[in-house]
Amino acid sequence: MTSKFSNESTRLIYNYAFGPTRNILLGAGLCFAIQNKLYTHIPVIILFPSIYVGYHTFDNKEDIIVWFKNLKNKLK
């Protein structure tokens, strides 16, 4: 009996889940938590970095938009 999922697709998911993307999101989440003294959030960040960063990106979207606009004006 053959499985619906091949070993190749499992390997790709593994590389995505524990690759450079996760490390970048993990670092961003840790920096945000430490900067805002949210030390109790660190276990959640380690387990679910993309969800944590995604939530806080959405929650602070107005500040991020202002930051990008200021950056764009500085680069001109």
N, CA, C, O and CB atoms as a CASP TS submission, in Angstrom:
PFRMAT TS
TARGET T0000
AUTHOR 0000-0000-0000
METHOD Language model
MODEL 1
PARENT N/A
ATOM      1  N   MET     1       0.843  -1.188   0.000  1.00  0.00           N
ATOM      2  CA  MET     1       0.000   0.000   0.000  1.00  0.00           C
ATOM      3  C   MET     1       0.881   1.242   0.000  1.00  0.00           C
ATOM      4  O   MET     1       1.806   1.342   0.806  1.00  0.00           O
ATOM      5  CB  MET     1      -0.955   0.003   1.220  1.00  0.00           C
ATOM      6  N   THR     2       0.609   2.182  -0.885  1.00  0.00           N
ATOM      7  CA  THR     2       1.417   3.396  -0.966  1.00  0.00           C
ATOM      8  C   THR     2       0.715   4.543  -0.251  1.00  0.00           C
ATOM      9  O   THR     2      -0.513   4.624  -0.214  1.00  0.00           O
ATOM     10  CB  THR     2       1.695   3.768  -2.434  1.00  0.00           C
ATOM     11  N   SER     3       1.507   5.396   0.297  1.00  0.00           N
ATOM     12  CA  SER     3       0.978   6.552   1.018  1.00  0.00           C
ATOM     13  C   SER     3       0.587   7.653   0.051  1.00  0.00           C
ATOM     14  O   SER     3       1.148   7.767  -1.038  1.00  0.00           O
ATOM     15  CB  SER     3       2.001   7.075   2.027  1.00  0.00           C
ATOM     16  N   LYS     4      -0.360   8.448   0.451  1.00  0.00           N
ATOM     17  CA  LYS     4      -0.792   9.592  -0.352  1.00  0.00           C
ATOM     18  C   LYS     4       0.322  10.642  -0.430  1.00  0.00           C
ATOM     19  O   LYS     4       0.431  11.367  -1.419  1.00  0.00           O
ATOM     20  CB  LYS     4      -2.079  10.215   0.242  1.00  0.00           C
ATOM     21  N   PHE     5       1.130  10.715   0.598  1.00  0.00           N
ATOM     22  CA  PHE     5       2.200  11.695   0.671  1.00  0.00           C
ATOM     23  C   PHE     5       3.549  11.012   0.448  1.00  0.00           C
ATOM     24  O   PHE     5       3.809   9.949   1.010  1.00  0.00           O
ATOM     25  CB  PHE     5       2.178  12.424   2.030  1.00  0.00           C
ATOM     26  N   SER     6       4.382  11.608  -0.351  1.00  0.00           N
ATOM     27  CA  SER     6       5.690  11.014  -0.599  1.00  0.00           C
ATOM     28  C   SER     6       6.717  11.565   0.381  1.00  0.00           C
ATOM     29  O   SER     6       6.465  12.552   1.072  1.00  0.00           O
ATOM     30  CB  SER     6       6.138  11.274  -2.045  1.00  0.00           C
ATOM     31  N   ASN     7       7.857  10.927   0.433  1.00  0.00           N
ATOM     32  CA  ASN     7       8.936  11.406   1.293  1.00  0.00           C
ATOM     33  C   ASN     7       9.438  12.767   0.852  1.00  0.00           C
ATOM     34  O   ASN     7       9.870  13.566   1.683  1.00  0.00           O
ATOM     35  CB  ASN     7      10.083  10.414   1.305  1.00  0.00           C
ATOM     36  N   GLU     8       9.387  13.043  -0.441  1.00  0.00           N
ATOM     37  CA  GLU     8       9.871  14.319  -0.963  1.00  0.00           C
ATOM     38  C   GLU     8       9.055  15.493  -0.409  1.00  0.00           C
ATOM     39  O   GLU     8       9.634  16.502  -0.006  1.00  0.00           O
ATOM     40  CB  GLU     8       9.817  14.316  -2.497  1.00  0.00           C
ATOM     41  N   SER     9       7.734  15.380  -0.382  1.00  0.00           N
ATOM     42  CA  SER     9       6.912  16.465   0.139  1.00  0.00           C
ATOM     43  C   SER     9       7.126  16.646   1.633  1.00  0.00           C
ATOM     44  O   SER     9       7.079  17.772   2.128  1.00  0.00           O
ATOM     45  CB  SER     9       5.439  16.202  -0.149  1.00  0.00           C
ATOM     46  N   THR    10       7.359  15.571   2.352  1.00  0.00           N
ATOM     47  CA  THR    10       7.620  15.668   3.775  1.00  0.00           C
ATOM     48  C   THR    10       8.936  16.400   4.024  1.00  0.00           C
ATOM     49  O   THR    10       9.036  17.196   4.958  1.00  0.00           O
ATOM     50  CB  THR    10       7.651  14.274   4.412  1.00  0.00           C
ATOM     51  N   ARG    11       9.917  16.142   3.216  1.00  0.00           N
ATOM     52  CA  ARG    11      11.209  16.799   3.363  1.00  0.00           C
ATOM     53  C   ARG    11      11.072  18.299   3.110  1.00  0.00           C
ATOM     54  O   ARG    11      11.685  19.096   3.820  1.00  0.00           O
ATOM     55  CB  ARG    11      12.243  16.182   2.400  1.00  0.00           C
ATOM     56  N   LEU    12      10.293  18.693   2.128  1.00  0.00           N
ATOM     57  CA  LEU    12      10.105  20.116   1.838  1.00  0.00           C
ATOM     58  C   LEU    12       9.405  20.829   2.981  1.00  0.00           C
ATOM     59  O   LEU    12       9.769  21.956   3.318  1.00  0.00           O
ATOM     60  CB  LEU    12       9.306  20.295   0.552  1.00  0.00           C
ATOM     61  N   ILE    13       8.422  20.203   3.576  1.00  0.00           N
ATOM     62  CA  ILE    13       7.735  20.796   4.718  1.00  0.00           C
ATOM     63  C   ILE    13       8.697  20.934   5.884  1.00  0.00           C
ATOM     64  O   ILE    13       8.693  21.954   6.573  1.00  0.00           O
ATOM     65  CB  ILE    13       6.513  19.951   5.125  1.00  0.00           C
ATOM     66  N   TYR    14       9.515  19.929   6.112  1.00  0.00           N
ATOM     67  CA  TYR    14      10.483  19.968   7.202  1.00  0.00           C
ATOM     68  C   TYR    14      11.463  21.124   6.997  1.00  0.00           C
ATOM     69  O   TYR    14      11.742  21.867   7.938  1.00  0.00           O
ATOM     70  CB  TYR    14      11.242  18.627   7.302  1.00  0.00           C
ATOM     71  N   ASN    15      11.984  21.284   5.788  1.00  0.00           N
ATOM     72  CA  ASN    15      12.933  22.360   5.523  1.00  0.00           C
ATOM     73  C   ASN    15      12.287  23.728   5.696  1.00  0.00           C
ATOM     74  O   ASN    15      12.927  24.663   6.177  1.00  0.00           O
ATOM     75  CB  ASN    15      13.501  22.228   4.118  1.00  0.00           C
ATOM     76  N   TYR    16      11.028  23.848   5.306  1.00  0.00           N
ATOM     77  CA  TYR    16      10.342  25.123   5.465  1.00  0.00           C
ATOM     78  C   TYR    16      10.078  25.422   6.932  1.00  0.00           C
ATOM     79  O   TYR    16      10.264  26.557   7.372  1.00  0.00           O
ATOM     80  CB  TYR    16       9.034  25.124   4.686  1.00  0.00           C
ATOM     81  N   ALA    17       9.648  24.426   7.694  1.00  0.00           N
ATOM     82  CA  ALA    17       9.272  24.639   9.086  1.00  0.00           C
ATOM     83  C   ALA    17      10.479  24.947   9.971  1.00  0.00           C
ATOM     84  O   ALA    17      10.343  25.645  10.976  1.00  0.00           O
ATOM     85  CB  ALA    17       8.547  23.420   9.615  1.00  0.00           C
ATOM     86  N   PHE    18      11.652  24.439   9.613  1.00  0.00           N
ATOM     87  CA  PHE    18      12.821  24.633  10.456  1.00  0.00           C
ATOM     88  C   PHE    18      13.978  25.262   9.693  1.00  0.00           C
ATOM     89  O   PHE    18      15.137  24.976   9.994  1.00  0.00           O
ATOM     90  CB  PHE    18      13.255  23.315  11.050  1.00  0.00           C
ATOM     91  N   GLY    19      13.694  26.101   8.724  1.00  0.00           N
ATOM     92  CA  GLY    19      14.725  26.700   7.899  1.00  0.00           C
ATOM     93  C   GLY    19      14.962  28.159   8.227  1.00  0.00           C
ATOM     94  O   GLY    19      14.625  28.623   9.317  1.00  0.00           O
ATOM     95  N   PRO    20      15.537  28.873   7.293  1.00  0.00           N
ATOM     96  CA  PRO    20      15.880  30.272   7.518  1.00  0.00           C
ATOM     97  C   PRO    20      14.670  31.173   7.762  1.00  0.00           C
ATOM     98  O   PRO    20      14.769  32.155   8.498  1.00  0.00           O
ATOM     99  CB  PRO    20      16.648  30.786   6.347  1.00  0.00           C
ATOM    100  N   THR    21      13.538  30.848   7.155  1.00  0.00           N
ATOM    101  CA  THR    21      12.345  31.673   7.380  1.00  0.00           C
ATOM    102  C   THR    21      11.930  31.627   8.839  1.00  0.00           C
ATOM    103  O   THR    21      11.614  32.658   9.433  1.00  0.00           O
ATOM    104  CB  THR    21      11.184  31.206   6.486  1.00  0.00           C
ATOM    105  N   ARG    22      11.931  30.446   9.410  1.00  0.00           N
ATOM    106  CA  ARG    22      11.574  30.316  10.828  1.00  0.00           C
ATOM    107  C   ARG    22      12.580  31.052  11.703  1.00  0.00           C
ATOM    108  O   ARG    22      12.197  31.682  12.689  1.00  0.00           O
ATOM    109  CB  ARG    22      11.502  28.832  11.238  1.00  0.00           C
ATOM    110  N   ASN    23      13.849  30.982  11.358  1.00  0.00           N
ATOM    111  CA  ASN    23      14.877  31.642  12.158  1.00  0.00           C
ATOM    112  C   ASN    23      14.721  33.163  12.127  1.00  0.00           C
ATOM    113  O   ASN    23      14.917  33.823  13.148  1.00  0.00           O
ATOM    114  CB  ASN    23      16.267  31.248  11.656  1.00  0.00           C
ATOM    115  N   ILE    24      14.376  33.718  10.985  1.00  0.00           N
ATOM    116  CA  ILE    24      14.170  35.166  10.885  1.00  0.00           C
ATOM    117  C   ILE    24      12.963  35.583  11.724  1.00  0.00           C
ATOM    118  O   ILE    24      13.030  36.560  12.469  1.00  0.00           O
ATOM    119  CB  ILE    24      13.973  35.593   9.407  1.00  0.00           C
ATOM    120  N   LEU    25      11.864  34.845  11.602  1.00  0.00           N
ATOM    121  CA  LEU    25      10.675  35.163  12.381  1.00  0.00           C
ATOM    122  C   LEU    25      10.918  34.968  13.875  1.00  0.00           C
ATOM    123  O   LEU    25      10.425  35.746  14.692  1.00  0.00           O
ATOM    124  CB  LEU    25       9.502  34.303  11.926  1.00  0.00           C
ATOM    125  N   LEU    26      11.666  33.947  14.228  1.00  0.00           N
ATOM    126  CA  LEU    26      12.004  33.705  15.626  1.00  0.00           C
ATOM    127  C   LEU    26      12.814  34.874  16.188  1.00  0.00           C
ATOM    128  O   LEU    26      12.542  35.347  17.292  1.00  0.00           O
ATOM    129  CB  LEU    26      12.789  32.386  15.771  1.00  0.00           C
ATOM    130  N   GLY    27      13.796  35.332  15.438  1.00  0.00           N
ATOM    131  CA  GLY    27      14.600  36.474  15.879  1.00  0.00           C
ATOM    132  C   GLY    27      13.780  37.740  16.007  1.00  0.00           C
ATOM    133  O   GLY    27      13.947  38.494  16.966  1.00  0.00           O
ATOM    134  N   ALA    28      12.888  37.984  15.047  1.00  0.00           N
ATOM    135  CA  ALA    28      12.042  39.177  15.107  1.00  0.00           C
ATOM    136  C   ALA    28      11.108  39.119  16.308  1.00  0.00           C
ATOM    137  O   ALA    28      10.909  40.117  17.000  1.00  0.00           O
ATOM    138  CB  ALA    28      11.231  39.328  13.814  1.00  0.00           C
ATOM    139  N   GLY    29      10.538  37.948  16.547  1.00  0.00           N
ATOM    140  CA  GLY    29       9.649  37.796  17.700  1.00  0.00           C
ATOM    141  C   GLY    29      10.376  37.971  19.019  1.00  0.00           C
ATOM    142  O   GLY    29       9.868  38.620  19.934  1.00  0.00           O
ATOM    143  N   LEU    30      11.565  37.394  19.119  1.00  0.00           N
ATOM    144  CA  LEU    30      12.349  37.551  20.347  1.00  0.00           C
ATOM    145  C   LEU    30      12.740  39.004  20.580  1.00  0.00           C
ATOM    146  O   LEU    30      12.664  39.494  21.707  1.00  0.00           O
ATOM    147  CB  LEU    30      13.601  36.680  20.291  1.00  0.00           C
ATOM    148  N   CYS    31      13.157  39.692  19.530  1.00  0.00           N
ATOM    149  CA  CYS    31      13.516  41.107  19.671  1.00  0.00           C
ATOM    150  C   CYS    31      12.326  41.936  20.121  1.00  0.00           C
ATOM    151  O   CYS    31      12.461  42.791  20.996  1.00  0.00           O
ATOM    152  CB  CYS    31      14.061  41.655  18.353  1.00  0.00           C
ATOM    153  N   PHE    32      11.160  41.691  19.530  1.00  0.00           N
ATOM    154  CA  PHE    32       9.951  42.425  19.909  1.00  0.00           C
ATOM    155  C   PHE    32       9.595  42.173  21.371  1.00  0.00           C
ATOM    156  O   PHE    32       9.298  43.112  22.109  1.00  0.00           O
ATOM    157  CB  PHE    32       8.775  42.027  19.004  1.00  0.00           C
ATOM    158  N   ALA    33       9.625  40.912  21.788  1.00  0.00           N
ATOM    159  CA  ALA    33       9.256  40.571  23.163  1.00  0.00           C
ATOM    160  C   ALA    33      10.236  41.156  24.176  1.00  0.00           C
ATOM    161  O   ALA    33       9.823  41.681  25.210  1.00  0.00           O
ATOM    162  CB  ALA    33       9.186  39.059  23.328  1.00  0.00           C
ATOM    163  N   ILE    34      11.515  41.067  23.885  1.00  0.00           N
ATOM    164  CA  ILE    34      12.517  41.586  24.825  1.00  0.00           C
ATOM    165  C   ILE    34      12.463  43.109  24.881  1.00  0.00           C
ATOM    166  O   ILE    34      12.580  43.694  25.958  1.00  0.00           O
ATOM    167  CB  ILE    34      13.931  41.120  24.424  1.00  0.00           C
ATOM    168  N   GLN    35      12.287  43.755  23.731  1.00  0.00           N
ATOM    169  CA  GLN    35      12.200  45.218  23.694  1.00  0.00           C
ATOM    170  C   GLN    35      11.000  45.719  24.499  1.00  0.00           C
ATOM    171  O   GLN    35      11.080  46.761  25.149  1.00  0.00           O
ATOM    172  CB  GLN    35      12.101  45.711  22.241  1.00  0.00           C
ATOM    173  N   ASN    36       9.898  44.985  24.457  1.00  0.00           N
ATOM    174  CA  ASN    36       8.683  45.396  25.167  1.00  0.00           C
ATOM    175  C   ASN    36       8.529  44.710  26.526  1.00  0.00           C
ATOM    176  O   ASN    36       7.466  44.787  27.143  1.00  0.00           O
ATOM    177  CB  ASN    36       7.468  45.100  24.313  1.00  0.00           C
ATOM    178  N   LYS    37       9.582  44.043  26.993  1.00  0.00           N
ATOM    179  CA  LYS    37       9.629  43.366  28.290  1.00  0.00           C
ATOM    180  C   LYS    37       8.479  42.367  28.455  1.00  0.00           C
ATOM    181  O   LYS    37       7.846  42.297  29.508  1.00  0.00           O
ATOM    182  CB  LYS    37       9.587  44.394  29.418  1.00  0.00           C
ATOM    183  N   LEU    38       8.224  41.592  27.386  1.00  0.00           N
ATOM    184  CA  LEU    38       7.197  40.555  27.404  1.00  0.00           C
ATOM    185  C   LEU    38       7.871  39.183  27.517  1.00  0.00           C
ATOM    186  O   LEU    38       7.728  38.334  26.638  1.00  0.00           O
ATOM    187  CB  LEU    38       6.304  40.632  26.125  1.00  0.00           C
ATOM    188  N   TYR    39       8.594  38.988  28.595  1.00  0.00           N
ATOM    189  CA  TYR    39       9.411  37.791  28.748  1.00  0.00           C
ATOM    190  C   TYR    39       8.580  36.511  28.830  1.00  0.00           C
ATOM    191  O   TYR    39       9.073  35.438  28.483  1.00  0.00           O
ATOM    192  CB  TYR    39      10.268  37.916  29.979  1.00  0.00           C
ATOM    193  N   THR    40       7.347  36.604  29.277  1.00  0.00           N
ATOM    194  CA  THR    40       6.504  35.407  29.348  1.00  0.00           C
ATOM    195  C   THR    40       6.072  34.923  27.964  1.00  0.00           C
ATOM    196  O   THR    40       5.568  33.806  27.841  1.00  0.00           O
ATOM    197  CB  THR    40       5.273  35.686  30.202  1.00  0.00           C
ATOM    198  N   HIS    41       6.254  35.730  26.925  1.00  0.00           N
ATOM    199  CA  HIS    41       5.891  35.343  25.561  1.00  0.00           C
ATOM    200  C   HIS    41       6.959  34.477  24.890  1.00  0.00           C
ATOM    201  O   HIS    41       6.695  33.879  23.846  1.00  0.00           O
ATOM    202  CB  HIS    41       5.645  36.583  24.724  1.00  0.00           C
ATOM    203  N   ILE    42       8.144  34.400  25.464  1.00  0.00           N
ATOM    204  CA  ILE    42       9.261  33.696  24.822  1.00  0.00           C
ATOM    205  C   ILE    42       8.950  32.225  24.511  1.00  0.00           C
ATOM    206  O   ILE    42       9.292  31.772  23.418  1.00  0.00           O
ATOM    207  CB  ILE    42      10.486  33.772  25.712  1.00  0.00           C
ATOM    208  N   PRO    43       8.323  31.458  25.407  1.00  0.00           N
ATOM    209  CA  PRO    43       8.003  30.070  25.030  1.00  0.00           C
ATOM    210  C   PRO    43       7.074  29.981  23.814  1.00  0.00           C
ATOM    211  O   PRO    43       7.241  29.096  22.974  1.00  0.00           O
ATOM    212  CB  PRO    43       7.358  29.353  26.209  1.00  0.00           C
ATOM    213  N   VAL    44       6.111  30.878  23.714  1.00  0.00           N
ATOM    214  CA  VAL    44       5.199  30.883  22.558  1.00  0.00           C
ATOM    215  C   VAL    44       5.968  31.232  21.294  1.00  0.00           C
ATOM    216  O   VAL    44       5.716  30.655  20.236  1.00  0.00           O
ATOM    217  CB  VAL    44       4.034  31.887  22.773  1.00  0.00           C
ATOM    218  N   ILE    45       6.894  32.162  21.391  1.00  0.00           N
ATOM    219  CA  ILE    45       7.689  32.568  20.227  1.00  0.00           C
ATOM    220  C   ILE    45       8.531  31.396  19.728  1.00  0.00           C
ATOM    221  O   ILE    45       8.640  31.178  18.521  1.00  0.00           O
ATOM    222  CB  ILE    45       8.598  33.770  20.578  1.00  0.00           C
ATOM    223  N   ILE    46       9.117  30.654  20.640  1.00  0.00           N
ATOM    224  CA  ILE    46       9.959  29.526  20.244  1.00  0.00           C
ATOM    225  C   ILE    46       9.124  28.433  19.569  1.00  0.00           C
ATOM    226  O   ILE    46       9.577  27.811  18.609  1.00  0.00           O
ATOM    227  CB  ILE    46      10.698  28.953  21.471  1.00  0.00           C
ATOM    228  N   LEU    47       7.927  28.203  20.060  1.00  0.00           N
ATOM    229  CA  LEU    47       7.084  27.152  19.486  1.00  0.00           C
ATOM    230  C   LEU    47       6.386  27.585  18.198  1.00  0.00           C
ATOM    231  O   LEU    47       6.287  26.801  17.254  1.00  0.00           O
ATOM    232  CB  LEU    47       6.049  26.720  20.497  1.00  0.00           C
ATOM    233  N   PHE    48       5.904  28.818  18.152  1.00  0.00           N
ATOM    234  CA  PHE    48       5.093  29.292  17.019  1.00  0.00           C
ATOM    235  C   PHE    48       5.550  30.675  16.550  1.00  0.00           C
ATOM    236  O   PHE    48       4.793  31.636  16.686  1.00  0.00           O
ATOM    237  CB  PHE    48       3.601  29.337  17.408  1.00  0.00           C
ATOM    238  N   PRO    49       6.757  30.808  16.004  1.00  0.00           N
ATOM    239  CA  PRO    49       7.257  32.144  15.654  1.00  0.00           C
ATOM    240  C   PRO    49       6.443  32.842  14.562  1.00  0.00           C
ATOM    241  O   PRO    49       6.244  34.054  14.636  1.00  0.00           O
ATOM    242  CB  PRO    49       8.688  32.042  15.208  1.00  0.00           C
ATOM    243  N   SER    50       5.973  32.113  13.561  1.00  0.00           N
ATOM    244  CA  SER    50       5.250  32.776  12.475  1.00  0.00           C
ATOM    245  C   SER    50       3.906  33.306  12.952  1.00  0.00           C
ATOM    246  O   SER    50       3.488  34.385  12.530  1.00  0.00           O
ATOM    247  CB  SER    50       5.045  31.815  11.304  1.00  0.00           C
ATOM    248  N   ILE    51       3.227  32.579  13.815  1.00  0.00           N
ATOM    249  CA  ILE    51       1.938  33.044  14.335  1.00  0.00           C
ATOM    250  C   ILE    51       2.143  34.274  15.213  1.00  0.00           C
ATOM    251  O   ILE    51       1.383  35.237  15.115  1.00  0.00           O
ATOM    252  CB  ILE    51       1.230  31.922  15.134  1.00  0.00           C
ATOM    253  N   TYR    52       3.155  34.251  16.061  1.00  0.00           N
ATOM    254  CA  TYR    52       3.420  35.380  16.958  1.00  0.00           C
ATOM    255  C   TYR    52       3.767  36.639  16.173  1.00  0.00           C
ATOM    256  O   TYR    52       3.217  37.710  16.433  1.00  0.00           O
ATOM    257  CB  TYR    52       4.559  35.038  17.925  1.00  0.00           C
ATOM    258  N   VAL    53       4.675  36.511  15.215  1.00  0.00           N
ATOM    259  CA  VAL    53       5.086  37.663  14.418  1.00  0.00           C
ATOM    260  C   VAL    53       3.927  38.153  13.543  1.00  0.00           C
ATOM    261  O   VAL    53       3.725  39.357  13.387  1.00  0.00           O
ATOM    262  CB  VAL    53       6.306  37.305  13.543  1.00  0.00           C
ATOM    263  N   GLY    54       3.175  37.216  12.980  1.00  0.00           N
ATOM    264  CA  GLY    54       2.031  37.603  12.166  1.00  0.00           C
ATOM    265  C   GLY    54       0.996  38.377  12.955  1.00  0.00           C
ATOM    266  O   GLY    54       0.461  39.374  12.470  1.00  0.00           O
ATOM    267  N   TYR    55       0.708  37.929  14.166  1.00  0.00           N
ATOM    268  CA  TYR    55      -0.270  38.622  15.007  1.00  0.00           C
ATOM    269  C   TYR    55       0.201  40.034  15.341  1.00  0.00           C
ATOM    270  O   TYR    55      -0.562  40.991  15.212  1.00  0.00           O
ATOM    271  CB  TYR    55      -0.524  37.830  16.300  1.00  0.00           C
ATOM    272  N   HIS    56       1.447  40.164  15.766  1.00  0.00           N
ATOM    273  CA  HIS    56       1.934  41.480  16.159  1.00  0.00           C
ATOM    274  C   HIS    56       2.151  42.401  14.961  1.00  0.00           C
ATOM    275  O   HIS    56       2.064  43.621  15.099  1.00  0.00           O
ATOM    276  CB  HIS    56       3.223  41.340  16.937  1.00  0.00           C
ATOM    277  N   THR    57       2.431  41.837  13.793  1.00  0.00           N
ATOM    278  CA  THR    57       2.498  42.652  12.576  1.00  0.00           C
ATOM    279  C   THR    57       1.122  43.217  12.264  1.00  0.00           C
ATOM    280  O   THR    57       0.999  44.397  11.935  1.00  0.00           O
ATOM    281  CB  THR    57       3.027  41.822  11.377  1.00  0.00           C
ATOM    282  N   PHE    58       0.093  42.399  12.362  1.00  0.00           N
ATOM    283  CA  PHE    58      -1.269  42.867  12.127  1.00  0.00           C
ATOM    284  C   PHE    58      -1.685  43.876  13.190  1.00  0.00           C
ATOM    285  O   PHE    58      -2.300  44.894  12.873  1.00  0.00           O
ATOM    286  CB  PHE    58      -2.246  41.687  12.108  1.00  0.00           C
ATOM    287  N   ASP    59      -1.356  43.602  14.432  1.00  0.00           N
ATOM    288  CA  ASP    59      -1.736  44.472  15.539  1.00  0.00           C
ATOM    289  C   ASP    59      -1.074  45.846  15.442  1.00  0.00           C
ATOM    290  O   ASP    59      -1.664  46.840  15.866  1.00  0.00           O
ATOM    291  CB  ASP    59      -1.373  43.819  16.861  1.00  0.00           C
ATOM    292  N   ASN    60       0.132  45.920  14.896  1.00  0.00           N
ATOM    293  CA  ASN    60       0.880  47.176  14.798  1.00  0.00           C
ATOM    294  C   ASN    60       1.003  47.668  13.357  1.00  0.00           C
ATOM    295  O   ASN    60       1.964  48.362  13.025  1.00  0.00           O
ATOM    296  CB  ASN    60       2.266  47.001  15.396  1.00  0.00           C
ATOM    297  N   LYS    61       0.053  47.323  12.506  1.00  0.00           N
ATOM    298  CA  LYS    61       0.171  47.635  11.077  1.00  0.00           C
ATOM    299  C   LYS    61       0.243  49.135  10.801  1.00  0.00           C
ATOM    300  O   LYS    61       0.928  49.542   9.863  1.00  0.00           O
ATOM    301  CB  LYS    61      -1.000  47.043  10.326  1.00  0.00           C
ATOM    302  N   GLU    62      -0.433  49.963  11.578  1.00  0.00           N
ATOM    303  CA  GLU    62      -0.380  51.416  11.352  1.00  0.00           C
ATOM    304  C   GLU    62       1.037  51.953  11.589  1.00  0.00           C
ATOM    305  O   GLU    62       1.534  52.772  10.816  1.00  0.00           O
ATOM    306  CB  GLU    62      -1.387  52.143  12.280  1.00  0.00           C
ATOM    307  N   ASP    63       1.674  51.490  12.652  1.00  0.00           N
ATOM    308  CA  ASP    63       3.048  51.916  12.944  1.00  0.00           C
ATOM    309  C   ASP    63       4.013  51.434  11.869  1.00  0.00           C
ATOM    310  O   ASP    63       4.951  52.148  11.515  1.00  0.00           O
ATOM    311  CB  ASP    63       3.492  51.392  14.317  1.00  0.00           C
ATOM    312  N   ILE    64       3.796  50.246  11.351  1.00  0.00           N
ATOM    313  CA  ILE    64       4.664  49.692  10.307  1.00  0.00           C
ATOM    314  C   ILE    64       4.514  50.492   9.014  1.00  0.00           C
ATOM    315  O   ILE    64       5.503  50.743   8.327  1.00  0.00           O
ATOM    316  CB  ILE    64       4.336  48.200  10.057  1.00  0.00           C
ATOM    317  N   ILE    65       3.295  50.891   8.677  1.00  0.00           N
ATOM    318  CA  ILE    65       3.058  51.690   7.475  1.00  0.00           C
ATOM    319  C   ILE    65       3.771  53.033   7.592  1.00  0.00           C
ATOM    320  O   ILE    65       4.413  53.477   6.640  1.00  0.00           O
ATOM    321  CB  ILE    65       1.542  51.901   7.246  1.00  0.00           C
ATOM    322  N   VAL    66       3.665  53.684   8.753  1.00  0.00           N
ATOM    323  CA  VAL    66       4.356  54.967   8.971  1.00  0.00           C
ATOM    324  C   VAL    66       5.859  54.777   8.857  1.00  0.00           C
ATOM    325  O   VAL    66       6.544  55.613   8.267  1.00  0.00           O
ATOM    326  CB  VAL    66       3.997  55.561  10.356  1.00  0.00           C
ATOM    327  N   TRP    67       6.383  53.687   9.415  1.00  0.00           N
ATOM    328  CA  TRP    67       7.818  53.420   9.364  1.00  0.00           C
ATOM    329  C   TRP    67       8.290  53.251   7.926  1.00  0.00           C
ATOM    330  O   TRP    67       9.330  53.787   7.545  1.00  0.00           O
ATOM    331  CB  TRP    67       8.159  52.172  10.181  1.00  0.00           C
ATOM    332  N   PHE    68       7.513  52.492   7.110  1.00  0.00           N
ATOM    333  CA  PHE    68       7.879  52.300   5.714  1.00  0.00           C
ATOM    334  C   PHE    68       7.823  53.603   4.930  1.00  0.00           C
ATOM    335  O   PHE    68       8.676  53.846   4.075  1.00  0.00           O
ATOM    336  CB  PHE    68       6.968  51.273   5.072  1.00  0.00           C
ATOM    337  N   LYS    69       6.833  54.445   5.207  1.00  0.00           N
ATOM    338  CA  LYS    69       6.737  55.732   4.507  1.00  0.00           C
ATOM    339  C   LYS    69       7.925  56.622   4.857  1.00  0.00           C
ATOM    340  O   LYS    69       8.485  57.278   3.978  1.00  0.00           O
ATOM    341  CB  LYS    69       5.414  56.448   4.861  1.00  0.00           C
ATOM    342  N   ASN    70       8.313  56.652   6.126  1.00  0.00           N
ATOM    343  CA  ASN    70       9.478  57.439   6.534  1.00  0.00           C
ATOM    344  C   ASN    70      10.752  56.901   5.898  1.00  0.00           C
ATOM    345  O   ASN    70      11.613  57.675   5.480  1.00  0.00           O
ATOM    346  CB  ASN    70       9.614  57.442   8.059  1.00  0.00           C
ATOM    347  N   LEU    71      10.876  55.592   5.823  1.00  0.00           N
ATOM    348  CA  LEU    71      12.041  54.971   5.199  1.00  0.00           C
ATOM    349  C   LEU    71      12.105  55.325   3.718  1.00  0.00           C
ATOM    350  O   LEU    71      13.174  55.631   3.189  1.00  0.00           O
ATOM    351  CB  LEU    71      12.004  53.444   5.381  1.00  0.00           C
ATOM    352  N   LYS    72      10.963  55.280   3.061  1.00  0.00           N
ATOM    353  CA  LYS    72      10.910  55.622   1.625  1.00  0.00           C
ATOM    354  C   LYS    72      11.334  57.072   1.395  1.00  0.00           C
ATOM    355  O   LYS    72      12.057  57.364   0.443  1.00  0.00           O
ATOM    356  CB  LYS    72       9.482  55.394   1.063  1.00  0.00           C
ATOM    357  N   ASN    73      10.887  57.980   2.263  1.00  0.00           N
ATOM    358  CA  ASN    73      11.268  59.387   2.114  1.00  0.00           C
ATOM    359  C   ASN    73      12.766  59.599   2.374  1.00  0.00           C
ATOM    360  O   ASN    73      13.388  60.442   1.727  1.00  0.00           O
ATOM    361  CB  ASN    73      10.442  60.260   3.069  1.00  0.00           C
ATOM    362  N   LYS    74      13.335  58.861   3.292  1.00  0.00           N
ATOM    363  CA  LYS    74      14.766  58.965   3.570  1.00  0.00           C
ATOM    364  C   LYS    74      15.610  58.455   2.416  1.00  0.00           C
ATOM    365  O   LYS    74      16.703  58.964   2.169  1.00  0.00           O
ATOM    366  CB  LYS    74      15.110  58.201   4.829  1.00  0.00           C
ATOM    367  N   LEU    75      15.105  57.446   1.705  1.00  0.00           N
ATOM    368  CA  LEU    75      15.867  56.854   0.607  1.00  0.00           C
ATOM    369  C   LEU    75      15.823  57.690  -0.670  1.00  0.00           C
ATOM    370  O   LEU    75      16.645  57.497  -1.566  1.00  0.00           O
ATOM    371  CB  LEU    75      15.349  55.471   0.317  1.00  0.00           C
ATOM    372  N   LYS    76      14.874  58.611  -0.757  1.00  0.00           N
ATOM    373  CA  LYS    76      14.757  59.445  -1.960  1.00  0.00           C
ATOM    374  C   LYS    76      15.863  60.460  -2.061  1.00  0.00           C
ATOM    375  O   LYS    76      15.904  61.236  -3.017  1.00  0.00           O
ATOM    376  CB  LYS    76      13.430  60.151  -1.983  1.00  0.00           C
TER
END
